[in-house]
Amino acid sequence: MRTGHHPPNVMGSAGGAVGPAVQALAAQAAMAALGGELDLGLELGERACLRGIALPHHVVIPAPSFSLGVARMLADDLTGAISLLQSERLRIEQLGDPLLAIRPATALVIALYLAGHWDDTLVEADSILGACADTGTGVGRLTARVLTGLVAHHRGHDALAET
């Protein structure tokens, strides 16, 4: 092992963009949006995404599009949130990191549910359950089950909602 070597998904850089700096900006965007400063959250999220584009293709960080997607969801731009979160989930899956893809997929399921796209919510929730079974993670599994139950409740299937 070489000293000073960092895996590409931690320290990849190109054009002045460094993975942790992009993640930090995205975290600031999410914190601003969650703190009620939606305009600031959207602005910081856009900047994080622009910097994230400059990262090498193999750098797997979900923060920029994930944070901007959450900010758009909070700003009631569900269509924009869904688009961002879908593309981010697909990008990460194509790079071969299903565990990391659960993060944008979970936010995507929430955005789909809030937008009333219940069939799509169920499909994505099922996808998360499959990924969670493969990776052993529990948070995504819980979110998927809760949203599946909410969809069942809205459709009048209360017995299914309780399972």
C-alpha positions as CSV (number, residue, x, y, z in Angstrom):
1,M,0.0,0.0,0.0
2,R,1.4,3.4,-1.0
3,T,1.5,6.1,1.6
4,G,-0.7,9.1,0.8
5,H,-2.9,7.1,-1.5
6,H,-6.6,7.7,-1.1
7,P,-9.3,5.6,-2.9
8,P,-10.8,7.5,-5.8
9,N,-14.3,7.7,-4.2
10,V,-12.8,9.7,-1.3
11,M,-10.3,12.0,-2.9
12,G,-11.0,12.0,-6.6
13,S,-10.4,15.4,-8.2
14,A,-10.5,17.0,-11.6
15,G,-10.7,20.6,-12.5
16,G,-10.3,21.7,-8.9
17,A,-13.2,19.6,-7.7
18,V,-12.4,17.3,-4.7
19,G,-14.9,14.7,-3.5
20,P,-15.0,15.8,0.2
21,A,-15.3,19.5,-0.7
22,V,-18.3,18.7,-3.0
23,Q,-19.8,16.5,-0.3
24,A,-19.3,19.4,2.3
25,L,-21.1,21.9,0.0
26,A,-23.9,19.4,-0.5
27,A,-24.2,18.9,3.2
28,Q,-24.5,22.6,3.7
29,A,-27.3,22.6,1.0
30,A,-29.2,19.9,2.8
31,M,-28.8,21.6,6.2
32,A,-30.0,24.9,4.8
33,A,-33.0,23.3,3.2
34,L,-33.9,21.3,6.2
35,G,-33.5,24.4,8.3
36,G,-36.1,26.2,6.3
37,E,-33.7,28.3,4.1
38,L,-35.0,26.7,0.9
39,D,-33.5,29.3,-1.5
40,L,-30.1,28.9,0.0
41,G,-30.4,25.2,0.0
42,L,-31.3,25.2,-3.7
43,E,-28.5,27.5,-4.5
44,L,-25.9,25.5,-2.6
45,G,-27.2,22.3,-4.1
46,E,-26.9,23.6,-7.6
47,R,-23.3,24.7,-6.9
48,A,-22.5,21.3,-5.4
49,C,-23.9,19.5,-8.5
50,L,-21.9,21.7,-10.8
51,R,-18.7,20.9,-8.9
52,G,-19.7,17.2,-8.8
53,I,-19.9,17.1,-12.6
54,A,-16.2,18.0,-12.7
55,L,-15.3,15.0,-10.6
56,P,-13.9,11.9,-12.4
57,H,-16.6,9.6,-13.7
58,H,-15.6,6.8,-11.2
59,V,-15.9,9.0,-8.1
60,V,-19.0,7.7,-6.3
61,I,-20.5,10.3,-4.1
62,P,-24.3,10.7,-3.9
63,A,-24.3,14.0,-2.0
64,P,-24.7,16.7,-4.7
65,S,-27.8,15.3,-6.5
66,F,-29.1,13.7,-3.4
67,S,-29.0,17.0,-1.4
68,L,-30.4,19.1,-4.3
69,G,-33.2,16.5,-4.7
70,V,-34.1,16.7,-1.1
71,A,-34.0,20.6,-1.3
72,R,-36.3,20.5,-4.3
73,M,-38.6,18.1,-2.5
74,L,-38.8,20.5,0.5
75,A,-39.5,23.3,-2.0
76,D,-42.4,21.3,-3.4
77,D,-40.6,20.8,-6.7
78,L,-41.4,17.1,-6.7
79,T,-40.9,16.6,-10.4
80,G,-37.4,18.1,-10.2
81,A,-36.7,16.1,-7.1
82,I,-37.8,12.8,-8.7
83,S,-35.8,13.4,-11.8
84,L,-32.6,14.2,-9.9
85,L,-33.0,11.3,-7.5
86,Q,-33.7,8.8,-10.2
87,S,-30.7,9.8,-12.3
88,E,-28.5,9.7,-9.2
89,R,-29.7,6.3,-8.1
90,L,-29.1,4.9,-11.6
91,R,-25.6,6.5,-11.9
92,I,-24.5,5.0,-8.6
93,E,-26.0,1.6,-9.5
94,Q,-24.1,1.7,-12.8
95,L,-20.9,2.4,-10.9
96,G,-21.6,-0.8,-9.0
97,D,-22.4,0.5,-5.5
98,P,-25.9,-0.8,-4.6
99,L,-25.5,0.1,-0.9
100,L,-24.7,3.7,-1.7
101,A,-27.6,3.8,-4.2
102,I,-30.1,3.1,-1.4
103,R,-29.7,6.7,-0.1
104,P,-31.0,8.5,-3.2
105,A,-33.5,5.6,-3.8
106,T,-35.0,6.1,-0.4
107,A,-35.4,9.9,-1.0
108,L,-36.9,9.0,-4.4
109,V,-39.5,6.7,-2.8
110,I,-40.5,9.5,-0.5
111,A,-40.8,12.1,-3.4
112,L,-42.8,9.6,-5.5
113,Y,-45.1,9.0,-2.6
114,L,-45.6,12.7,-2.0
115,A,-46.3,13.3,-5.7
116,G,-49.0,10.6,-5.6
117,H,-47.2,8.2,-7.9
118,W,-48.1,5.2,-5.9
119,D,-47.4,2.5,-8.4
120,D,-43.9,3.9,-8.9
121,T,-43.5,4.2,-5.2
122,L,-44.2,0.5,-4.8
123,V,-41.8,-0.5,-7.6
124,E,-39.0,1.6,-6.1
125,A,-39.8,0.4,-2.5
126,D,-39.5,-3.2,-3.8
127,S,-36.2,-2.3,-5.4
128,I,-34.9,-0.9,-2.1
129,L,-36.1,-4.1,-0.3
130,G,-34.1,-6.2,-2.7
131,A,-31.0,-4.1,-2.4
132,C,-31.3,-4.1,1.4
133,A,-31.6,-7.9,1.4
134,D,-28.5,-8.1,-0.7
135,T,-26.5,-5.7,1.5
136,G,-27.9,-6.4,4.9
137,T,-28.9,-2.8,5.6
138,G,-32.0,-2.0,7.7
139,V,-32.7,1.7,7.2
140,G,-33.8,1.5,3.6
141,R,-35.8,-1.7,4.4
142,L,-37.7,0.2,7.1
143,T,-38.4,3.2,4.9
144,A,-39.6,0.9,2.0
145,R,-42.0,-1.0,4.3
146,V,-43.4,2.2,5.8
147,L,-44.1,3.7,2.4
148,T,-45.5,0.5,1.1
149,G,-47.9,0.5,4.1
150,L,-48.9,4.1,3.5
151,V,-49.7,3.4,-0.2
152,A,-51.8,0.4,0.9
153,H,-53.6,2.6,3.4
154,H,-54.4,5.3,0.8
155,R,-55.7,2.6,-1.5
156,G,-58.0,1.3,1.3
157,H,-56.1,-1.8,2.0
158,D,-55.7,-1.3,5.7
159,A,-55.0,-4.9,6.4
160,L,-52.0,-4.8,4.1
161,A,-50.9,-1.5,5.6
162,E,-50.6,-3.0,9.1
163,T,-48.1,-5.7,8.0
